[in-house]
């Protein structure tokens, strides 16, 4: 039961990271592009 619970937590964490990480990645890319232009 413990292993399954950890697996579920990891899955939700991965989903959260995908949604947040995607936004962070877009912001970072935009920042790098603007920094290169400037």
Secondary structure as GFF3:
##gff-version 3
##sequence-region A 1 38
A	DSSP	alpha_helix	2	37	.	.	.	ID=ss1
###
